[in-house]
């Protein structure tokens, strides 16, 4: 299958590219002009490179329409860290850019569209997230993700394109953005610094990056359609996760639990039912939290010492 992966140089995208290559797919990657795809340097010679970004929709259309495309896995997104959650560019750049990519892919003969949504589409929820819940996003990020999913789903239906929308909870693993909580804690502890944290009572679902890539590949390759939650199906408190990390590095290191107050909009529970995805595809997470944390710590340790 000729696959185009947008956001291919990112944390999730690079893992997906490697997995698709291992499955024998022909892969094209969408990269920003002039960017340095560090996470892809070991496989750039195995992929076709398409240059464009979400800010220049005309360049996107021209570049994508020239490619043989059977399927698109759309991961490119501006502003996935907390400081950008209410940026106007969530709408003006991400939503508009997503629609431009979809239209260009349709013109190039795309038959399958897989988009990466977010748990933010549901909005705050104290219970388990299920796909049939009414979405109530409270951030521009969540609104843009929801609008992108709904818009591409309707357009795909009208065009006869199979459409899948994966609402990701939280992914982690080697190569994650250091602004995210887990790599930040790991790097602090490896440097023997005390990380400043909330009390850590939040209950969270974390999915290892390779498992996420395998799930995206599964929905791409199988005749499934619709919205699916993407998570590990298991939860732990942030306190427990951080203590596991500390104990793997050095049990004597201090942790600054409670040094940061909860935000006014703090999500205290992030847990989803993934039954629909596992039933439809047979995919199940293969990496335990303990093993995933060990592999992640070792990757960052090597980066610090190498």
C-alpha positions in Angstrom: 0.0 0.0 0.0 1.3 3.5 -0.9 1.0 5.4 2.5 1.5 9.1 3.2 2.3 9.9 6.8 2.0 13.5 7.9 3.8 14.5 11.0 6.3 11.7 10.2 9.2 13.4 11.9 7.5 13.5 15.2 7.4 11.2 18.2 4.5 9.0 17.0 5.0 9.6 13.3 8.6 8.2 13.2 7.5 5.1 15.1 4.7 4.6 12.7 6.9 5.0 9.6 9.3 2.3 10.9 6.4 0.0 11.6 4.8 0.5 8.2 8.2 -0.1 6.5 8.6 -3.3 8.4 5.1 -4.4 7.1 6.2 -3.9 3.5 4.3 -0.7 2.7 5.6 2.0 0.4 5.9 5.1 2.6 6.0 8.8 1.8 6.6 11.3 4.6 5.4 14.9 4.7 8.2 17.1 6.1 8.5 20.8 6.6 10.8 22.5 4.0 14.2 23.0 5.6 13.4 20.8 8.6 15.8 18.3 10.1 14.0 15.0 10.6 16.3 13.7 13.4 14.0 10.9 14.4 13.9 9.5 10.8 17.6 9.7 9.9 17.9 5.9 10.1 15.2 5.3 7.5 15.1 8.4 5.3 16.7 6.4 2.4 13.7 4.0 2.5 10.9 6.6 2.1 9.8 9.2 -0.4 9.9 12.8 0.9 7.1 15.3 0.3 7.7 18.8 1.5 5.0 21.0 2.9 3.4 22.2 6.1 0.0 23.1 7.6 0.7 26.9 7.1 1.0 26.7 3.3 -2.1 24.9 2.0 -1.3 25.6 -1.7 2.2 24.0 -1.3 0.5 21.1 0.5 -1.9 20.5 -2.4 0.7 20.7 -5.1 3.1 18.4 -3.3 0.6 15.8 -2.3 -1.3 15.6 -5.5 1.9 14.5 -7.3 2.2 11.4 -5.2 0.7 7.9 -5.7 -1.5 7.6 -2.5 -3.6 4.7 -1.3 -3.8 5.8 2.3 -3.0 8.8 4.5 -2.2 8.6 8.2 -2.6 12.2 9.4 -0.6 13.0 12.5 0.7 16.5 11.7 -0.6 19.1 14.2 0.7 22.4 15.5 0.7 23.0 19.2 0.3 19.7 21.1 1.8 20.9 24.3 -0.1 22.6 27.0 0.9 26.2 26.3 -0.7 26.0 22.8 -4.0 24.4 23.8 -6.0 27.6 23.3 -4.0 29.1 20.4 -6.1 30.5 17.5 -3.8 28.5 15.2 -5.5 25.3 16.4 -8.3 26.4 14.1 -6.7 28.6 11.5 -3.7 26.3 10.9 -4.6 22.8 12.0 -8.2 22.6 10.9 -7.6 24.4 7.6 -4.4 22.5 6.9 -6.1 19.1 7.7 -8.9 19.9 5.2 -6.3 20.9 2.5 -4.4 17.6 3.0 -7.6 15.6 2.8 -8.6 17.3 -0.5 -5.2 16.8 -2.0 -5.2 13.2 -1.0 -8.6 12.6 -2.5 -7.4 14.1 -5.7 -4.4 11.8 -5.7 -6.7 8.7 -5.4 -6.6 8.1 -1.6 -8.9 5.2 -0.5 -8.2 5.3 3.3 -7.9 8.2 5.7 -6.7 7.6 9.3 -6.6 10.6 11.5 -5.2 11.0 15.0 -7.8 12.6 17.3 -7.5 13.2 21.0 -9.2 12.5 24.3 -9.5 16.3 24.5 -12.5 16.0 22.2 -14.5 14.5 25.1 -13.8 17.4 27.5 -13.4 16.8 31.2 -14.9 13.6 32.4 -14.8 11.8 35.8 -15.8 8.4 34.2 -14.5 6.1 31.6 -14.4 7.5 28.1 -16.5 5.7 25.5 -16.9 6.5 21.8 -20.6 7.0 22.0 -20.3 9.8 24.6 -21.3 13.3 23.5 -18.1 15.3 23.0 -17.7 18.5 25.0 -14.2 19.9 24.3 -13.2 22.9 26.4 -10.0 23.9 24.6 -9.3 25.1 21.1 -7.2 22.0 20.7 -10.1 19.7 21.5 -12.5 21.7 19.3 -10.1 21.6 16.4 -9.5 17.9 16.7 -13.3 17.2 16.9 -14.0 19.5 13.9 -11.2 17.8 11.9 -12.5 14.4 12.7 -16.1 15.2 11.9 -15.3 17.1 8.7 -13.0 14.5 7.2 -15.5 11.8 8.2 -18.3 13.4 6.3 -16.2 14.3 3.3 -14.8 10.7 3.2 -18.3 9.3 3.3 -19.3 11.4 0.3 -16.2 10.5 -1.6 -16.2 6.8 -0.8 -13.1 6.9 1.3 -12.8 4.6 4.3 -12.4 6.9 7.4 -10.9 6.0 10.8 -10.5 8.5 13.7 -8.3 7.4 16.6 -8.8 9.4 19.9 -5.5 9.0 21.6 -5.2 9.4 25.4 -1.5 9.7 26.2 1.5 8.1 24.5 5.0 7.9 25.9 8.4 6.3 25.0 11.8 7.0 23.5 11.9 10.3 21.6 9.0 12.0 23.3 8.9 15.8 23.5 10.9 16.7 26.6 8.3 19.3 27.5 5.9 16.4 28.4 5.7 15.2 31.9 7.3 11.8 31.8 10.5 12.7 29.8 10.8 15.8 31.9 10.8 13.7 35.1 13.2 11.2 33.6 15.7 13.8 32.6 15.5 15.6 35.9 16.1 12.3 37.9 18.9 11.2 35.6 20.5 14.6 36.3 19.9 14.0 40.0 17.5 17.0 40.2 14.3 16.9 42.2 11.3 17.2 39.8 8.6 19.6 41.0 5.2 18.0 40.6 1.6 18.1 41.7 0.5 15.7 44.4 0.2 13.1 41.6 -3.3 11.9 42.4 -4.4 12.0 38.8 -5.3 8.6 37.4 -3.9 8.2 33.9 -3.7 5.8 30.9 -0.3 5.8 29.2 0.3 3.9 25.9 3.8 2.9 24.8 4.7 4.5 21.4 5.3 1.2 19.6 1.9 -0.1 20.6 0.3 3.1 19.3 2.1 2.6 16.0 0.9 -0.9 15.8 -2.7 0.2 16.4 -2.5 2.8 13.7 -1.2 0.2 11.3 -3.9 -2.3 12.3 -6.8 0.1 11.4 -5.0 1.1 8.2 -4.7 -2.5 7.1 -8.1 -3.9 8.2 -11.5 -3.0 6.8 -12.6 -1.0 9.9 -14.2 2.4 10.0 -15.4 5.0 12.6 -14.1 6.4 15.8 -11.9 4.4 18.2 -10.3 5.2 21.6 -6.6 4.6 21.6 -5.1 3.8 24.9 -3.5 1.0 26.9 -6.8 0.0 28.7 -5.0 0.2 32.1 -4.4 3.1 34.5 -2.1 4.2 37.3 -1.7 7.3 39.4 0.9 9.9 38.3 2.4 9.4 41.8 2.8 5.7 41.2 4.3 6.2 37.7 6.8 8.8 38.8 7.8 6.6 41.8 8.4 3.7 39.5 10.6 5.9 37.3 12.5 7.2 40.4 13.0 3.6 41.7 14.4 2.4 38.4 16.9 5.3 38.4 17.8 5.6 42.1 15.4 4.9 44.9 17.1 7.5 47.1 16.3 10.5 44.9 13.7 13.0 46.2 10.5 13.9 44.4 8.8 17.2 44.8 5.2 16.0 45.1 2.8 18.9 45.9 5.3 21.6 44.9 3.1 22.6 42.0 -0.7 23.2 42.6 -3.3 21.6 40.4 -4.5 23.8 37.5 -8.1 25.0 37.7 -8.9 22.8 34.8 -6.8 19.9 35.9 -8.0 16.5 34.5 -7.9 14.1 37.4 -9.0 11.0 35.5 -8.0 9.9 32.0 -9.3 6.4 31.2 -10.9 5.0 28.2 -12.7 1.9 27.1 -10.7 0.4 24.2 -13.0 -2.6 23.7 -14.2 -1.3 20.3 -10.7 -1.1 18.9 -9.5 -4.4 20.2 -12.7 -6.2 19.0 -12.6 -4.6 15.5 -8.8 -5.2 14.9 -7.6 -7.8 17.3 -4.9 -5.3 18.4 -3.9 -5.2 22.0 -1.1 -3.3 23.7 2.0 -5.6 24.1 4.2 -3.4 26.3 3.6 -3.3 30.1 4.1 0.0 31.8 7.1 -1.3 33.7 8.8 -2.5 30.5 7.9 0.7 28.6 9.3 2.9 31.4 12.6 0.9 31.5 13.0 1.2 27.8 12.3 4.9 27.9 14.7 5.6 30.7 17.5 3.7 29.0 16.9 5.6 25.8 17.2 9.0 27.6 20.2 7.7 29.6 22.0 6.8 26.4 21.2 10.2 24.9 22.6 12.0 28.0 25.8 9.9 28.1 26.3 9.6 24.3 
